[in-house]
Amino acid sequence: MAGSDVRASKSTEALRAVLAWQRFWGKKLPKGYVVHHRNGRPTDNSEENLLAVTIAKHNSIHKKGKSLKQQEHASKNKPNIAGSEKPQRRYRK
């Protein structure tokens, strides 16, 4: 039962994001597109935070985000060669 509540909550948040995007842009979200929250907070439906992207692009965005987090986690657990320097973060342009 708790799992279905989480799904319902996520789908409600997604619907709210779509409705907000449509209100801001004055048109329907194109077929095959989803709304991405740029700052990662699904409850922030401000105009500047919502981006319409294809489903494939959305999956790619989140996959890259997870792999970056995994890399950062792995680098924190490895000793640094110099010993005193913090590991450098890599940011994609």
PDB file of N, CA, C and O in Angstrom:
ATOM      1  N   MET A   1       0.814  -1.191   0.000  1.00  0.00           N
ATOM      2  CA  MET A   1       0.000   0.000   0.000  1.00  0.00           C
ATOM      3  C   MET A   1       0.857   1.254   0.000  1.00  0.00           C
ATOM      4  O   MET A   1       0.535   2.221  -0.690  1.00  0.00           O
ATOM      5  N   ALA A   2       1.948   1.253   0.767  1.00  0.00           N
ATOM      6  CA  ALA A   2       2.803   2.437   0.834  1.00  0.00           C
ATOM      7  C   ALA A   2       3.444   2.719  -0.520  1.00  0.00           C
ATOM      8  O   ALA A   2       3.602   3.882  -0.890  1.00  0.00           O
ATOM      9  N   GLY A   3       3.817   1.680  -1.266  1.00  0.00           N
ATOM     10  CA  GLY A   3       4.412   1.866  -2.584  1.00  0.00           C
ATOM     11  C   GLY A   3       3.467   2.556  -3.548  1.00  0.00           C
ATOM     12  O   GLY A   3       3.896   3.395  -4.340  1.00  0.00           O
ATOM     13  N   SER A   4       2.183   2.217  -3.493  1.00  0.00           N
ATOM     14  CA  SER A   4       1.222   2.856  -4.387  1.00  0.00           C
ATOM     15  C   SER A   4       1.017   4.317  -4.019  1.00  0.00           C
ATOM     16  O   SER A   4       0.741   5.140  -4.891  1.00  0.00           O
ATOM     17  N   ASP A   5       1.150   4.653  -2.723  1.00  0.00           N
ATOM     18  CA  ASP A   5       1.039   6.049  -2.301  1.00  0.00           C
ATOM     19  C   ASP A   5       2.185   6.875  -2.865  1.00  0.00           C
ATOM     20  O   ASP A   5       1.988   8.021  -3.269  1.00  0.00           O
ATOM     21  N   VAL A   6       3.380   6.298  -2.893  1.00  0.00           N
ATOM     22  CA  VAL A   6       4.544   6.991  -3.431  1.00  0.00           C
ATOM     23  C   VAL A   6       4.351   7.228  -4.927  1.00  0.00           C
ATOM     24  O   VAL A   6       4.619   8.319  -5.430  1.00  0.00           O
ATOM     25  N   ARG A   7       3.879   6.187  -5.642  1.00  0.00           N
ATOM     26  CA  ARG A   7       3.624   6.333  -7.083  1.00  0.00           C
ATOM     27  C   ARG A   7       2.591   7.408  -7.341  1.00  0.00           C
ATOM     28  O   ARG A   7       2.770   8.231  -8.239  1.00  0.00           O
ATOM     29  N   ALA A   8       1.517   7.418  -6.575  1.00  0.00           N
ATOM     30  CA  ALA A   8       0.466   8.413  -6.748  1.00  0.00           C
ATOM     31  C   ALA A   8       1.015   9.805  -6.490  1.00  0.00           C
ATOM     32  O   ALA A   8       0.673  10.751  -7.199  1.00  0.00           O
ATOM     33  N   SER A   9       1.860   9.936  -5.483  1.00  0.00           N
ATOM     34  CA  SER A   9       2.456  11.224  -5.158  1.00  0.00           C
ATOM     35  C   SER A   9       3.345  11.711  -6.296  1.00  0.00           C
ATOM     36  O   SER A   9       3.288  12.882  -6.671  1.00  0.00           O
ATOM     37  N   LYS A  10       4.170  10.813  -6.849  1.00  0.00           N
ATOM     38  CA  LYS A  10       5.053  11.183  -7.949  1.00  0.00           C
ATOM     39  C   LYS A  10       4.263  11.557  -9.192  1.00  0.00           C
ATOM     40  O   LYS A  10       4.604  12.522  -9.876  1.00  0.00           O
ATOM     41  N   SER A  11       3.202  10.798  -9.492  1.00  0.00           N
ATOM     42  CA  SER A  11       2.414  11.112 -10.679  1.00  0.00           C
ATOM     43  C   SER A  11       1.658  12.421 -10.507  1.00  0.00           C
ATOM     44  O   SER A  11       1.458  13.147 -11.481  1.00  0.00           O
ATOM     45  N   THR A  12       1.233  12.739  -9.283  1.00  0.00           N
ATOM     46  CA  THR A  12       0.568  14.014  -9.018  1.00  0.00           C
ATOM     47  C   THR A  12       1.548  15.159  -9.211  1.00  0.00           C
ATOM     48  O   THR A  12       1.195  16.179  -9.804  1.00  0.00           O
ATOM     49  N   GLU A  13       2.776  15.009  -8.718  1.00  0.00           N
ATOM     50  CA  GLU A  13       3.801  16.038  -8.898  1.00  0.00           C
ATOM     51  C   GLU A  13       4.123  16.226 -10.374  1.00  0.00           C
ATOM     52  O   GLU A  13       4.304  17.355 -10.831  1.00  0.00           O
ATOM     53  N   ALA A  14       4.197  15.129 -11.123  1.00  0.00           N
ATOM     54  CA  ALA A  14       4.488  15.212 -12.556  1.00  0.00           C
ATOM     55  C   ALA A  14       3.360  15.939 -13.285  1.00  0.00           C
ATOM     56  O   ALA A  14       3.616  16.774 -14.153  1.00  0.00           O
ATOM     57  N   LEU A  15       2.126  15.626 -12.936  1.00  0.00           N
ATOM     58  CA  LEU A  15       0.979  16.293 -13.558  1.00  0.00           C
ATOM     59  C   LEU A  15       0.991  17.789 -13.251  1.00  0.00           C
ATOM     60  O   LEU A  15       0.721  18.608 -14.129  1.00  0.00           O
ATOM     61  N   ARG A  16       1.301  18.142 -12.017  1.00  0.00           N
ATOM     62  CA  ARG A  16       1.379  19.559 -11.650  1.00  0.00           C
ATOM     63  C   ARG A  16       2.453  20.277 -12.455  1.00  0.00           C
ATOM     64  O   ARG A  16       2.260  21.418 -12.874  1.00  0.00           O
ATOM     65  N   ALA A  17       3.584  19.612 -12.673  1.00  0.00           N
ATOM     66  CA  ALA A  17       4.661  20.214 -13.456  1.00  0.00           C
ATOM     67  C   ALA A  17       4.230  20.428 -14.911  1.00  0.00           C
ATOM     68  O   ALA A  17       4.503  21.474 -15.500  1.00  0.00           O
ATOM     69  N   VAL A  18       3.563  19.438 -15.475  1.00  0.00           N
ATOM     70  CA  VAL A  18       3.075  19.561 -16.857  1.00  0.00           C
ATOM     71  C   VAL A  18       2.069  20.701 -16.960  1.00  0.00           C
ATOM     72  O   VAL A  18       2.148  21.514 -17.881  1.00  0.00           O
ATOM     73  N   LEU A  19       1.133  20.766 -16.033  1.00  0.00           N
ATOM     74  CA  LEU A  19       0.132  21.840 -16.064  1.00  0.00           C
ATOM     75  C   LEU A  19       0.782  23.213 -15.909  1.00  0.00           C
ATOM     76  O   LEU A  19       0.376  24.172 -16.565  1.00  0.00           O
ATOM     77  N   ALA A  20       1.782  23.305 -15.047  1.00  0.00           N
ATOM     78  CA  ALA A  20       2.495  24.579 -14.865  1.00  0.00           C
ATOM     79  C   ALA A  20       3.231  24.955 -16.147  1.00  0.00           C
ATOM     80  O   ALA A  20       3.161  26.105 -16.579  1.00  0.00           O
ATOM     81  N   TRP A  21       3.937  24.002 -16.765  1.00  0.00           N
ATOM     82  CA  TRP A  21       4.657  24.270 -18.011  1.00  0.00           C
ATOM     83  C   TRP A  21       3.695  24.757 -19.081  1.00  0.00           C
ATOM     84  O   TRP A  21       3.972  25.735 -19.776  1.00  0.00           O
ATOM     85  N   GLN A  22       2.558  24.072 -19.214  1.00  0.00           N
ATOM     86  CA  GLN A  22       1.559  24.442 -20.217  1.00  0.00           C
ATOM     87  C   GLN A  22       1.001  25.843 -19.950  1.00  0.00           C
ATOM     88  O   GLN A  22       0.752  26.600 -20.888  1.00  0.00           O
ATOM     89  N   ARG A  23       0.810  26.178 -18.702  1.00  0.00           N
ATOM     90  CA  ARG A  23       0.303  27.513 -18.351  1.00  0.00           C
ATOM     91  C   ARG A  23       1.337  28.581 -18.731  1.00  0.00           C
ATOM     92  O   ARG A  23       0.977  29.624 -19.277  1.00  0.00           O
ATOM     93  N   PHE A  24       2.614  28.323 -18.445  1.00  0.00           N
ATOM     94  CA  PHE A  24       3.662  29.293 -18.763  1.00  0.00           C
ATOM     95  C   PHE A  24       3.836  29.481 -20.268  1.00  0.00           C
ATOM     96  O   PHE A  24       4.001  30.605 -20.744  1.00  0.00           O
ATOM     97  N   TRP A  25       3.798  28.373 -21.014  1.00  0.00           N
ATOM     98  CA  TRP A  25       4.066  28.444 -22.444  1.00  0.00           C
ATOM     99  C   TRP A  25       2.806  28.654 -23.285  1.00  0.00           C
ATOM    100  O   TRP A  25       2.906  28.980 -24.468  1.00  0.00           O
ATOM    101  N   GLY A  26       1.630  28.475 -22.698  1.00  0.00           N
ATOM    102  CA  GLY A  26       0.380  28.703 -23.418  1.00  0.00           C
ATOM    103  C   GLY A  26       0.081  27.665 -24.486  1.00  0.00           C
ATOM    104  O   GLY A  26      -0.652  27.943 -25.434  1.00  0.00           O
ATOM    105  N   LYS A  27       0.637  26.484 -24.341  1.00  0.00           N
ATOM    106  CA  LYS A  27       0.364  25.399 -25.282  1.00  0.00           C
ATOM    107  C   LYS A  27       0.524  24.061 -24.578  1.00  0.00           C
ATOM    108  O   LYS A  27       1.070  23.985 -23.477  1.00  0.00           O
ATOM    109  N   LYS A  28       0.038  22.997 -25.232  1.00  0.00           N
ATOM    110  CA  LYS A  28       0.157  21.661 -24.649  1.00  0.00           C
ATOM    111  C   LYS A  28       1.583  21.148 -24.789  1.00  0.00           C
ATOM    112  O   LYS A  28       2.301  21.497 -25.725  1.00  0.00           O
ATOM    113  N   LEU A  29       1.966  20.323 -23.849  1.00  0.00           N
ATOM    114  CA  LEU A  29       3.270  19.665 -23.908  1.00  0.00           C
ATOM    115  C   LEU A  29       3.252  18.716 -25.101  1.00  0.00           C
ATOM    116  O   LEU A  29       2.343  17.892 -25.205  1.00  0.00           O
ATOM    117  N   PRO A  30       4.233  18.806 -26.009  1.00  0.00           N
ATOM    118  CA  PRO A  30       4.236  17.925 -27.189  1.00  0.00           C
ATOM    119  C   PRO A  30       4.280  16.446 -26.803  1.00  0.00           C
ATOM    120  O   PRO A  30       4.831  16.073 -25.768  1.00  0.00           O
ATOM    121  N   LYS A  31       3.699  15.631 -27.644  1.00  0.00           N
ATOM    122  CA  LYS A  31       3.691  14.186 -27.424  1.00  0.00           C
ATOM    123  C   LYS A  31       5.132  13.671 -27.416  1.00  0.00           C
ATOM    124  O   LYS A  31       5.941  14.054 -28.261  1.00  0.00           O
ATOM    125  N   GLY A  32       5.441  12.804 -26.456  1.00  0.00           N
ATOM    126  CA  GLY A  32       6.784  12.239 -26.347  1.00  0.00           C
ATOM    127  C   GLY A  32       7.725  13.079 -25.500  1.00  0.00           C
ATOM    128  O   GLY A  32       8.906  12.753 -25.374  1.00  0.00           O
ATOM    129  N   TYR A  33       7.208  14.170 -24.914  1.00  0.00           N
ATOM    130  CA  TYR A  33       8.009  15.041 -24.066  1.00  0.00           C
ATOM    131  C   TYR A  33       7.565  14.935 -22.614  1.00  0.00           C
ATOM    132  O   TYR A  33       6.415  14.607 -22.324  1.00  0.00           O
ATOM    133  N   VAL A  34       8.488  15.214 -21.714  1.00  0.00           N
ATOM    134  CA  VAL A  34       8.202  15.279 -20.276  1.00  0.00           C
ATOM    135  C   VAL A  34       8.787  16.583 -19.747  1.00  0.00           C
ATOM    136  O   VAL A  34       9.581  17.239 -20.421  1.00  0.00           O
ATOM    137  N   VAL A  35       8.390  16.946 -18.544  1.00  0.00           N
ATOM    138  CA  VAL A  35       8.905  18.166 -17.925  1.00  0.00           C
ATOM    139  C   VAL A  35      10.023  17.797 -16.954  1.00  0.00           C
ATOM    140  O   VAL A  35       9.842  16.966 -16.064  1.00  0.00           O
ATOM    141  N   HIS A  36      11.175  18.424 -17.141  1.00  0.00           N
ATOM    142  CA  HIS A  36      12.332  18.208 -16.271  1.00  0.00           C
ATOM    143  C   HIS A  36      12.478  19.409 -15.343  1.00  0.00           C
ATOM    144  O   HIS A  36      12.332  20.554 -15.771  1.00  0.00           O
ATOM    145  N   HIS A  37      12.764  19.145 -14.081  1.00  0.00           N
ATOM    146  CA  HIS A  37      13.030  20.203 -13.102  1.00  0.00           C
ATOM    147  C   HIS A  37      14.535  20.447 -13.072  1.00  0.00           C
ATOM    148  O   HIS A  37      15.302  19.586 -12.641  1.00  0.00           O
ATOM    149  N   ARG A  38      14.944  21.605 -13.526  1.00  0.00           N
ATOM    150  CA  ARG A  38      16.373  21.911 -13.651  1.00  0.00           C
ATOM    151  C   ARG A  38      17.115  21.806 -12.330  1.00  0.00           C
ATOM    152  O   ARG A  38      18.252  21.335 -12.298  1.00  0.00           O
ATOM    153  N   ASN A  39      16.491  22.239 -11.236  1.00  0.00           N
ATOM    154  CA  ASN A  39      17.187  22.222  -9.939  1.00  0.00           C
ATOM    155  C   ASN A  39      17.010  20.899  -9.194  1.00  0.00           C
ATOM    156  O   ASN A  39      17.524  20.744  -8.086  1.00  0.00           O
ATOM    157  N   GLY A  40      16.295  19.952  -9.784  1.00  0.00           N
ATOM    158  CA  GLY A  40      16.130  18.640  -9.170  1.00  0.00           C
ATOM    159  C   GLY A  40      15.031  18.554  -8.129  1.00  0.00           C
ATOM    160  O   GLY A  40      14.801  17.488  -7.559  1.00  0.00           O
ATOM    161  N   ARG A  41      14.349  19.662  -7.872  1.00  0.00           N
ATOM    162  CA  ARG A  41      13.264  19.658  -6.879  1.00  0.00           C
ATOM    163  C   ARG A  41      11.915  19.563  -7.582  1.00  0.00           C
ATOM    164  O   ARG A  41      11.467  20.541  -8.181  1.00  0.00           O
ATOM    165  N   PRO A  42      11.251  18.395  -7.521  1.00  0.00           N
ATOM    166  CA  PRO A  42       9.999  18.202  -8.244  1.00  0.00           C
ATOM    167  C   PRO A  42       8.836  19.055  -7.744  1.00  0.00           C
ATOM    168  O   PRO A  42       7.807  19.143  -8.414  1.00  0.00           O
ATOM    169  N   THR A  43       8.979  19.670  -6.603  1.00  0.00           N
ATOM    170  CA  THR A  43       7.901  20.527  -6.107  1.00  0.00           C
ATOM    171  C   THR A  43       8.088  21.988  -6.520  1.00  0.00           C
ATOM    172  O   THR A  43       7.208  22.814  -6.277  1.00  0.00           O
ATOM    173  N   ASP A  44       9.232  22.319  -7.145  1.00  0.00           N
ATOM    174  CA  ASP A  44       9.496  23.686  -7.601  1.00  0.00           C
ATOM    175  C   ASP A  44       9.040  23.822  -9.050  1.00  0.00           C
ATOM    176  O   ASP A  44       9.781  23.498  -9.978  1.00  0.00           O
ATOM    177  N   ASN A  45       7.821  24.300  -9.230  1.00  0.00           N
ATOM    178  CA  ASN A  45       7.261  24.445 -10.570  1.00  0.00           C
ATOM    179  C   ASN A  45       7.319  25.886 -11.058  1.00  0.00           C
ATOM    180  O   ASN A  45       6.413  26.349 -11.751  1.00  0.00           O
ATOM    181  N   SER A  46       8.390  26.598 -10.694  1.00  0.00           N
ATOM    182  CA  SER A  46       8.566  27.958 -11.202  1.00  0.00           C
ATOM    183  C   SER A  46       8.938  27.882 -12.679  1.00  0.00           C
ATOM    184  O   SER A  46       9.514  26.899 -13.143  1.00  0.00           O
ATOM    185  N   GLU A  47       8.598  28.932 -13.397  1.00  0.00           N
ATOM    186  CA  GLU A  47       8.800  28.942 -14.850  1.00  0.00           C
ATOM    187  C   GLU A  47      10.245  28.647 -15.245  1.00  0.00           C
ATOM    188  O   GLU A  47      10.493  27.859 -16.158  1.00  0.00           O
ATOM    189  N   GLU A  48      11.198  29.280 -14.559  1.00  0.00           N
ATOM    190  CA  GLU A  48      12.605  29.105 -14.925  1.00  0.00           C
ATOM    191  C   GLU A  48      13.151  27.718 -14.572  1.00  0.00           C
ATOM    192  O   GLU A  48      14.239  27.357 -15.021  1.00  0.00           O
ATOM    193  N   ASN A  49      12.420  26.942 -13.780  1.00  0.00           N
ATOM    194  CA  ASN A  49      12.883  25.623 -13.370  1.00  0.00           C
ATOM    195  C   ASN A  49      12.356  24.499 -14.264  1.00  0.00           C
ATOM    196  O   ASN A  49      12.834  23.369 -14.175  1.00  0.00           O
ATOM    197  N   LEU A  50      11.389  24.790 -15.114  1.00  0.00           N
ATOM    198  CA  LEU A  50      10.754  23.744 -15.916  1.00  0.00           C
ATOM    199  C   LEU A  50      11.289  23.745 -17.339  1.00  0.00           C
ATOM    200  O   LEU A  50      11.379  24.788 -17.985  1.00  0.00           O
ATOM    201  N   LEU A  51      11.646  22.547 -17.818  1.00  0.00           N
ATOM    202  CA  LEU A  51      12.194  22.390 -19.149  1.00  0.00           C
ATOM    203  C   LEU A  51      11.517  21.196 -19.817  1.00  0.00           C
ATOM    204  O   LEU A  51      11.478  20.107 -19.246  1.00  0.00           O
ATOM    205  N   ALA A  52      10.987  21.393 -21.015  1.00  0.00           N
ATOM    206  CA  ALA A  52      10.375  20.287 -21.763  1.00  0.00           C
ATOM    207  C   ALA A  52      11.470  19.572 -22.545  1.00  0.00           C
ATOM    208  O   ALA A  52      12.188  20.191 -23.330  1.00  0.00           O
ATOM    209  N   VAL A  53      11.593  18.273 -22.326  1.00  0.00           N
ATOM    210  CA  VAL A  53      12.600  17.464 -23.016  1.00  0.00           C
ATOM    211  C   VAL A  53      11.977  16.144 -23.452  1.00  0.00           C
ATOM    212  O   VAL A  53      10.948  15.729 -22.917  1.00  0.00           O
ATOM    213  N   THR A  54      12.604  15.489 -24.424  1.00  0.00           N
ATOM    214  CA  THR A  54      12.122  14.175 -24.832  1.00  0.00           C
ATOM    215  C   THR A  54      12.352  13.191 -23.685  1.00  0.00           C
ATOM    216  O   THR A  54      13.172  13.433 -22.800  1.00  0.00           O
ATOM    217  N   ILE A  55      11.639  12.113 -23.714  1.00  0.00           N
ATOM    218  CA  ILE A  55      11.794  11.090 -22.677  1.00  0.00           C
ATOM    219  C   ILE A  55      13.226  10.554 -22.675  1.00  0.00           C
ATOM    220  O   ILE A  55      13.816  10.336 -21.617  1.00  0.00           O
ATOM    221  N   ALA A  56      13.779  10.345 -23.879  1.00  0.00           N
ATOM    222  CA  ALA A  56      15.154   9.836 -23.982  1.00  0.00           C
ATOM    223  C   ALA A  56      16.144  10.831 -23.380  1.00  0.00           C
ATOM    224  O   ALA A  56      17.053  10.434 -22.650  1.00  0.00           O
ATOM    225  N   LYS A  57      15.976  12.118 -23.679  1.00  0.00           N
ATOM    226  CA  LYS A  57      16.863  13.137 -23.134  1.00  0.00           C
ATOM    227  C   LYS A  57      16.734  13.193 -21.616  1.00  0.00           C
ATOM    228  O   LYS A  57      17.732  13.320 -20.908  1.00  0.00           O
ATOM    229  N   HIS A  58      15.499  13.096 -21.117  1.00  0.00           N
ATOM    230  CA  HIS A  58      15.260  13.131 -19.669  1.00  0.00           C
ATOM    231  C   HIS A  58      15.963  11.970 -18.980  1.00  0.00           C
ATOM    232  O   HIS A  58      16.592  12.145 -17.937  1.00  0.00           O
ATOM    233  N   ASN A  59      15.854  10.792 -19.567  1.00  0.00           N
ATOM    234  CA  ASN A  59      16.538   9.622 -18.997  1.00  0.00           C
ATOM    235  C   ASN A  59      18.052   9.828 -19.021  1.00  0.00           C
ATOM    236  O   ASN A  59      18.749   9.462 -18.075  1.00  0.00           O
ATOM    237  N   SER A  60      18.550  10.411 -20.102  1.00  0.00           N
ATOM    238  CA  SER A  60      19.982  10.682 -20.226  1.00  0.00           C
ATOM    239  C   SER A  60      20.453  11.670 -19.158  1.00  0.00           C
ATOM    240  O   SER A  60      21.507  11.477 -18.554  1.00  0.00           O
ATOM    241  N   ILE A  61      19.681  12.717 -18.930  1.00  0.00           N
ATOM    242  CA  ILE A  61      20.025  13.720 -17.913  1.00  0.00           C
ATOM    243  C   ILE A  61      20.161  13.059 -16.547  1.00  0.00           C
ATOM    244  O   ILE A  61      21.130  13.296 -15.826  1.00  0.00           O
ATOM    245  N   HIS A  62      19.184  12.228 -16.200  1.00  0.00           N
ATOM    246  CA  HIS A  62      19.206  11.595 -14.877  1.00  0.00           C
ATOM    247  C   HIS A  62      20.273  10.515 -14.775  1.00  0.00           C
ATOM    248  O   HIS A  62      20.842  10.310 -13.703  1.00  0.00           O
ATOM    249  N   LYS A  63      20.550   9.830 -15.865  1.00  0.00           N
ATOM    250  CA  LYS A  63      21.600   8.813 -15.854  1.00  0.00           C
ATOM    251  C   LYS A  63      22.957   9.478 -15.632  1.00  0.00           C
ATOM    252  O   LYS A  63      23.772   8.976 -14.858  1.00  0.00           O
ATOM    253  N   LYS A  64      23.205  10.607 -16.307  1.00  0.00           N
ATOM    254  CA  LYS A  64      24.459  11.332 -16.134  1.00  0.00           C
ATOM    255  C   LYS A  64      24.582  11.834 -14.710  1.00  0.00           C
ATOM    256  O   LYS A  64      25.660  11.763 -14.120  1.00  0.00           O
ATOM    257  N   GLY A  65      23.501  12.337 -14.152  1.00  0.00           N
ATOM    258  CA  GLY A  65      23.517  12.834 -12.784  1.00  0.00           C
ATOM    259  C   GLY A  65      23.885  11.749 -11.791  1.00  0.00           C
ATOM    260  O   GLY A  65      24.655  11.990 -10.861  1.00  0.00           O
ATOM    261  N   LYS A  66      23.341  10.558 -11.981  1.00  0.00           N
ATOM    262  CA  LYS A  66      23.655   9.449 -11.079  1.00  0.00           C
ATOM    263  C   LYS A  66      25.109   9.029 -11.221  1.00  0.00           C
ATOM    264  O   LYS A  66      25.782   8.752 -10.227  1.00  0.00           O
ATOM    265  N   SER A  67      25.597   8.983 -12.469  1.00  0.00           N
ATOM    266  CA  SER A  67      26.979   8.539 -12.636  1.00  0.00           C
ATOM    267  C   SER A  67      27.947   9.558 -12.039  1.00  0.00           C
ATOM    268  O   SER A  67      28.982   9.167 -11.499  1.00  0.00           O
ATOM    269  N   LEU A  68      27.640  10.857 -12.121  1.00  0.00           N
ATOM    270  CA  LEU A  68      28.489  11.866 -11.490  1.00  0.00           C
ATOM    271  C   LEU A  68      28.489  11.707  -9.972  1.00  0.00           C
ATOM    272  O   LEU A  68      29.536  11.818  -9.333  1.00  0.00           O
ATOM    273  N   LYS A  69      27.316  11.448  -9.398  1.00  0.00           N
ATOM    274  CA  LYS A  69      27.233  11.244  -7.949  1.00  0.00           C
ATOM    275  C   LYS A  69      28.029  10.012  -7.539  1.00  0.00           C
ATOM    276  O   LYS A  69      28.711  10.021  -6.514  1.00  0.00           O
ATOM    277  N   GLN A  70      27.943   8.943  -8.345  1.00  0.00           N
ATOM    278  CA  GLN A  70      28.686   7.730  -8.034  1.00  0.00           C
ATOM    279  C   GLN A  70      30.187   7.979  -8.114  1.00  0.00           C
ATOM    280  O   GLN A  70      30.947   7.463  -7.294  1.00  0.00           O
ATOM    281  N   GLN A  71      30.625   8.777  -9.111  1.00  0.00           N
ATOM    282  CA  GLN A  71      32.047   9.099  -9.240  1.00  0.00           C
ATOM    283  C   GLN A  71      32.525   9.901  -8.043  1.00  0.00           C
ATOM    284  O   GLN A  71      33.603   9.633  -7.511  1.00  0.00           O
ATOM    285  N   GLU A  72      31.737  10.883  -7.611  1.00  0.00           N
ATOM    286  CA  GLU A  72      32.120  11.697  -6.459  1.00  0.00           C
ATOM    287  C   GLU A  72      32.214  10.834  -5.210  1.00  0.00           C
ATOM    288  O   GLU A  72      33.140  10.987  -4.412  1.00  0.00           O
ATOM    289  N   HIS A  73      31.249   9.919  -5.038  1.00  0.00           N
ATOM    290  CA  HIS A  73      31.253   9.041  -3.877  1.00  0.00           C
ATOM    291  C   HIS A  73      32.504   8.154  -3.901  1.00  0.00           C
ATOM    292  O   HIS A  73      33.155   7.957  -2.874  1.00  0.00           O
ATOM    293  N   ALA A  74      32.830   7.626  -5.077  1.00  0.00           N
ATOM    294  CA  ALA A  74      33.996   6.752  -5.198  1.00  0.00           C
ATOM    295  C   ALA A  74      35.280   7.529  -4.925  1.00  0.00           C
ATOM    296  O   ALA A  74      36.195   7.010  -4.286  1.00  0.00           O
ATOM    297  N   SER A  75      35.352   8.777  -5.409  1.00  0.00           N
ATOM    298  CA  SER A  75      36.584   9.548  -5.200  1.00  0.00           C
ATOM    299  C   SER A  75      36.753   9.944  -3.739  1.00  0.00           C
ATOM    300  O   SER A  75      37.882  10.123  -3.281  1.00  0.00           O
ATOM    301  N   LYS A  76      35.672  10.082  -3.007  1.00  0.00           N
ATOM    302  CA  LYS A  76      35.767  10.410  -1.580  1.00  0.00           C
ATOM    303  C   LYS A  76      36.327   9.234  -0.788  1.00  0.00           C
ATOM    304  O   LYS A  76      36.972   9.419   0.244  1.00  0.00           O
ATOM    305  N   ASN A  77      36.074   8.023  -1.282  1.00  0.00           N
ATOM    306  CA  ASN A  77      36.521   6.826  -0.568  1.00  0.00           C
ATOM    307  C   ASN A  77      37.926   6.390  -0.952  1.00  0.00           C
ATOM    308  O   ASN A  77      38.482   5.494  -0.317  1.00  0.00           O
ATOM    309  N   LYS A  78      38.522   7.006  -1.988  1.00  0.00           N
ATOM    310  CA  LYS A  78      39.873   6.652  -2.406  1.00  0.00           C
ATOM    311  C   LYS A  78      40.869   7.640  -1.803  1.00  0.00           C
ATOM    312  O   LYS A  78      40.598   8.840  -1.761  1.00  0.00           O
ATOM    313  N   PRO A  79      42.004   7.153  -1.341  1.00  0.00           N
ATOM    314  CA  PRO A  79      43.010   8.095  -0.841  1.00  0.00           C
ATOM    315  C   PRO A  79      43.567   8.919  -1.993  1.00  0.00           C
ATOM    316  O   PRO A  79      43.746   8.411  -3.100  1.00  0.00           O
ATOM    317  N   ASN A  80      43.837  10.181  -1.730  1.00  0.00           N
ATOM    318  CA  ASN A  80      44.400  11.068  -2.731  1.00  0.00           C
ATOM    319  C   ASN A  80      45.902  10.830  -2.800  1.00  0.00           C
ATOM    320  O   ASN A  80      46.541  10.605  -1.772  1.00  0.00           O
ATOM    321  N   ILE A  81      46.468  10.877  -3.992  1.00  0.00           N
ATOM    322  CA  ILE A  81      47.895  10.607  -4.166  1.00  0.00           C
ATOM    323  C   ILE A  81      48.730  11.611  -3.377  1.00  0.00           C
ATOM    324  O   ILE A  81      49.684  11.237  -2.694  1.00  0.00           O
ATOM    325  N   ALA A  82      48.365  12.892  -3.476  1.00  0.00           N
ATOM    326  CA  ALA A  82      49.115  13.931  -2.767  1.00  0.00           C
ATOM    327  C   ALA A  82      48.856  13.861  -1.273  1.00  0.00           C
ATOM    328  O   ALA A  82      49.688  14.296  -0.477  1.00  0.00           O
ATOM    329  N   GLY A  83      47.728  13.328  -0.894  1.00  0.00           N
ATOM    330  CA  GLY A  83      47.415  13.141   0.514  1.00  0.00           C
ATOM    331  C   GLY A  83      46.705  14.293   1.177  1.00  0.00           C
ATOM    332  O   GLY A  83      45.869  14.076   2.054  1.00  0.00           O
ATOM    333  N   SER A  84      47.018  15.530   0.776  1.00  0.00           N
ATOM    334  CA  SER A  84      46.409  16.656   1.466  1.00  0.00           C
ATOM    335  C   SER A  84      45.419  17.425   0.606  1.00  0.00           C
ATOM    336  O   SER A  84      44.631  18.214   1.128  1.00  0.00           O
ATOM    337  N   GLU A  85      45.448  17.209  -0.692  1.00  0.00           N
ATOM    338  CA  GLU A  85      44.555  17.945  -1.580  1.00  0.00           C
ATOM    339  C   GLU A  85      43.197  17.261  -1.654  1.00  0.00           C
ATOM    340  O   GLU A  85      43.085  16.039  -1.553  1.00  0.00           O
ATOM    341  N   LYS A  86      42.177  18.080  -1.832  1.00  0.00           N
ATOM    342  CA  LYS A  86      40.839  17.533  -2.024  1.00  0.00           C
ATOM    343  C   LYS A  86      40.714  17.073  -3.468  1.00  0.00           C
ATOM    344  O   LYS A  86      41.317  17.672  -4.358  1.00  0.00           O
ATOM    345  N   PRO A  87      39.932  16.005  -3.719  1.00  0.00           N
ATOM    346  CA  PRO A  87      39.731  15.588  -5.109  1.00  0.00           C
ATOM    347  C   PRO A  87      39.017  16.677  -5.890  1.00  0.00           C
ATOM    348  O   PRO A  87      38.115  17.336  -5.374  1.00  0.00           O
ATOM    349  N   GLN A  88      39.423  16.860  -7.129  1.00  0.00           N
ATOM    350  CA  GLN A  88      38.780  17.866  -7.973  1.00  0.00           C
ATOM    351  C   GLN A  88      37.500  17.318  -8.554  1.00  0.00           C
ATOM    352  O   GLN A  88      37.430  16.160  -8.965  1.00  0.00           O
ATOM    353  N   ARG A  89      36.483  18.171  -8.585  1.00  0.00           N
ATOM    354  CA  ARG A  89      35.222  17.770  -9.210  1.00  0.00           C
ATOM    355  C   ARG A  89      35.285  18.114 -10.679  1.00  0.00           C
ATOM    356  O   ARG A  89      35.859  19.131 -11.069  1.00  0.00           O
ATOM    357  N   ARG A  90      34.700  17.275 -11.478  1.00  0.00           N
ATOM    358  CA  ARG A  90      34.650  17.524 -12.913  1.00  0.00           C
ATOM    359  C   ARG A  90      33.259  17.987 -13.275  1.00  0.00           C
ATOM    360  O   ARG A  90      32.269  17.362 -12.895  1.00  0.00           O
ATOM    361  N   TYR A  91      33.183  19.060 -13.996  1.00  0.00           N
ATOM    362  CA  TYR A  91      31.912  19.610 -14.449  1.00  0.00           C
ATOM    363  C   TYR A  91      31.919  19.631 -15.966  1.00  0.00           C
ATOM    364  O   TYR A  91      32.888  20.044 -16.604  1.00  0.00           O
ATOM    365  N   ARG A  92      30.819  19.177 -16.516  1.00  0.00           N
ATOM    366  CA  ARG A  92      30.666  19.178 -17.968  1.00  0.00           C
ATOM    367  C   ARG A  92      30.199  20.527 -18.443  1.00  0.00           C
ATOM    368  O   ARG A  92      29.330  21.143 -17.825  1.00  0.00           O
ATOM    369  N   LYS A  93      30.756  20.984 -19.513  1.00  0.00           N
ATOM    370  CA  LYS A  93      30.325  22.269 -20.094  1.00  0.00           C
ATOM    371  C   LYS A  93      29.192  22.064 -21.045  1.00  0.00           C
ATOM    372  O   LYS A  93      28.696  23.026 -21.630  1.00  0.00           O
TER     373      LYS A  93
END
